[in-house]
């Protein structure tokens, strides 16, 4: 009897390339893609890529001294996958076991305002899938409502880039809102660790991480949940 192939995890990247009106470039943060990817890759869990606009999204945090970043960035298959991301609006959530929103400051602009983010996340979560995000990736979750009208994060334990970390990078006056505060305003129980400390929070099928230091841990938590489901 042939085993049913495992559904892939959908990694979603921001298509937004500028930090507000500063003119400074941004995009998805590379390590917040490669480190979770490495955890899933090692377990043989397939991954596909989407972005808000599709095609090649802008990249930030291109640190090739990071061995995991360098390994994937120098892999033609990874680069081709990043160049040809699906447009999130064209995605069928039923094809995926989990959705993961990578961070990077760009996520603060286009994740919260995306109808596709809200639709795909709600449908996947209500079908029993895993929803995950790291750093600024939880910006995707601030406006997701379930069929009953409640916010997905309401009453849930979460982690995300903290107000303190935003002030530390001096972008608290640039981002459209402070992420941790906004999640709390939606009824989430935000659990902050000290700045730049790894922090991963798992609440049922919701996995969130605080900062780039949490990226591997988020990937490991997704892997663990999917392995349990399998």
C-alpha positions in Angstrom: 0.0 0.0 0.0 1.5 3.4 -1.0 1.7 6.0 1.6 -0.2 9.2 0.9 2.3 12.0 0.1 2.5 14.5 2.9 0.9 17.9 2.2 3.5 20.7 1.9 3.9 23.7 4.2 3.3 27.0 2.5 5.9 29.7 3.3 4.5 33.2 2.7 6.8 36.1 2.1 6.2 39.8 2.0 6.3 41.7 -1.3 6.8 45.1 0.3 10.2 46.5 -0.2 10.4 49.9 1.6 10.3 50.8 5.3 7.5 53.4 5.3 8.5 56.7 3.9 12.2 56.3 4.9 13.3 55.0 1.5 15.2 52.3 3.3 14.9 48.9 1.6 13.4 45.9 3.3 11.6 42.7 2.4 11.5 39.2 3.8 14.3 38.4 6.3 16.3 35.6 4.8 17.2 33.8 8.0 13.5 33.6 9.0 13.0 31.6 5.8 16.1 29.4 5.7 16.3 28.4 9.4 12.7 27.0 9.5 13.2 25.5 6.1 16.2 23.7 7.3 14.2 22.1 10.1 11.5 20.9 7.7 13.9 19.9 5.0 15.8 17.6 7.5 12.5 15.9 8.2 11.6 15.4 4.6 8.6 17.8 4.9 8.0 19.5 1.5 7.7 23.3 1.3 6.3 25.6 -1.3 6.6 29.4 -1.5 4.1 32.2 -2.0 4.2 36.0 -1.6 1.5 38.7 -1.6 2.2 39.7 -5.2 3.8 36.5 -6.5 7.0 36.3 -8.4 10.3 37.4 -6.8 9.9 39.2 -3.5 12.5 41.6 -2.1 15.0 40.1 0.4 16.4 41.7 3.6 18.9 40.3 6.1 21.1 38.8 3.3 23.7 37.5 5.7 25.8 34.9 3.9 28.2 34.5 6.9 25.2 32.6 8.3 25.9 29.0 7.1 22.3 28.1 6.7 21.6 31.2 4.7 24.6 30.5 2.5 23.6 26.9 1.9 20.2 27.8 0.6 21.1 31.0 -1.1 23.7 29.1 -3.2 21.3 26.3 -4.0 19.8 26.9 -7.5 16.6 25.1 -6.5 15.9 27.4 -3.6 16.7 30.5 -5.6 14.4 29.4 -8.4 11.6 28.8 -5.9 12.1 32.2 -4.5 12.1 33.8 -7.9 8.8 32.2 -8.9 6.6 32.4 -5.8 2.9 31.8 -6.1 0.6 34.8 -5.7 -1.1 34.1 -2.4 -4.5 35.0 -3.9 -4.1 32.1 -6.3 -3.5 29.5 -3.5 -5.8 26.7 -2.6 -5.4 26.3 1.2 -6.7 22.7 1.0 -3.4 21.7 -0.6 -1.3 22.5 2.5 -0.8 21.1 5.9 0.5 24.4 7.4 1.1 28.0 6.5 4.1 29.9 7.8 4.6 33.7 7.6 8.2 34.8 7.5 9.2 38.1 9.0 11.1 41.1 7.7 9.8 44.6 8.2 8.0 44.6 4.9 5.5 42.2 6.4 4.2 45.1 8.5 2.7 46.8 5.5 1.3 44.1 3.2 0.4 41.2 5.5 -2.2 42.9 7.6 -4.0 44.5 4.7 -4.2 41.4 2.5 -7.6 39.7 1.8 -5.7 36.6 0.6 -3.8 36.4 4.0 -7.1 36.5 5.8 -8.9 34.0 3.5 -6.1 31.4 3.2 -5.2 31.5 7.0 -8.8 31.2 8.1 -9.6 28.3 5.7 -6.4 26.4 6.5 -6.8 26.8 10.3 -10.5 25.9 10.3 -9.7 22.8 8.3 -7.3 21.6 11.0 -4.0 23.0 9.6 -1.1 24.6 11.4 -0.7 28.4 11.3 2.8 29.7 12.1 4.7 33.0 12.0 8.0 34.5 13.3 9.2 38.0 14.2 7.2 40.5 12.0 5.4 37.5 10.4 2.6 37.6 13.0 1.5 40.9 11.4 -0.4 38.5 9.1 -2.5 37.4 12.1 -3.7 40.7 13.4 -6.7 40.9 11.1 -7.5 37.2 10.6 -11.0 36.4 11.8 -12.7 33.0 12.0 -16.1 32.1 10.5 -17.7 33.1 13.8 -16.3 36.6 13.5 -13.7 36.3 16.3 -10.1 37.1 15.8 -7.9 34.0 15.4 -5.5 35.2 18.0 -8.1 36.1 20.6 -7.5 34.2 23.8 -4.4 32.6 22.3 -0.8 32.7 23.6 1.5 34.3 21.1 5.0 35.6 20.5 6.1 38.3 18.1 8.6 41.1 17.6 8.3 43.1 20.8 7.6 46.8 21.2 11.0 47.0 23.0 12.8 45.4 20.0 11.1 47.8 17.6 12.3 50.7 19.7 15.8 49.2 19.8 16.0 49.2 16.0 14.5 52.7 16.0 11.6 51.9 13.7 8.8 52.3 16.3 7.9 55.5 14.6 8.1 54.1 11.1 6.1 50.9 11.2 2.3 51.3 10.8 1.7 49.9 14.3 3.6 48.2 17.1 3.0 44.5 16.5 3.0 43.1 20.0 0.6 45.8 21.2 -1.7 45.2 18.2 -1.9 41.5 18.9 -2.7 42.2 22.5 -5.4 44.6 21.3 -6.9 41.7 19.4 -7.2 39.7 22.6 -4.0 37.7 22.3 -1.8 36.9 25.3 1.6 38.2 24.1 4.5 36.5 25.9 7.7 38.5 25.6 11.2 37.3 26.3 14.1 39.7 26.7 15.2 41.5 23.5 16.9 39.2 21.0 16.2 36.0 23.0 14.7 33.0 21.3 11.1 32.6 22.2 8.6 30.2 20.6 5.0 29.9 21.8 2.8 27.0 20.7 -0.9 27.2 21.5 -2.7 24.3 19.9 -2.1 24.6 16.1 -0.8 28.2 16.4 3.0 28.6 16.4 4.7 32.0 16.8 8.2 33.2 17.5 9.5 36.5 18.7 12.5 37.4 16.5 15.2 36.0 14.1 16.7 34.0 17.0 13.4 32.1 17.2 13.2 31.0 13.5 14.7 27.6 13.9 12.5 26.9 16.9 9.4 27.8 15.0 10.4 25.4 12.2 11.0 22.7 14.8 7.6 23.3 16.3 5.9 23.1 12.9 7.7 19.9 12.2 6.7 18.4 15.6 3.0 19.3 15.1 2.9 17.9 11.6 4.7 14.7 12.7 2.2 14.2 15.4 -0.7 14.8 13.0 0.9 12.3 10.5 
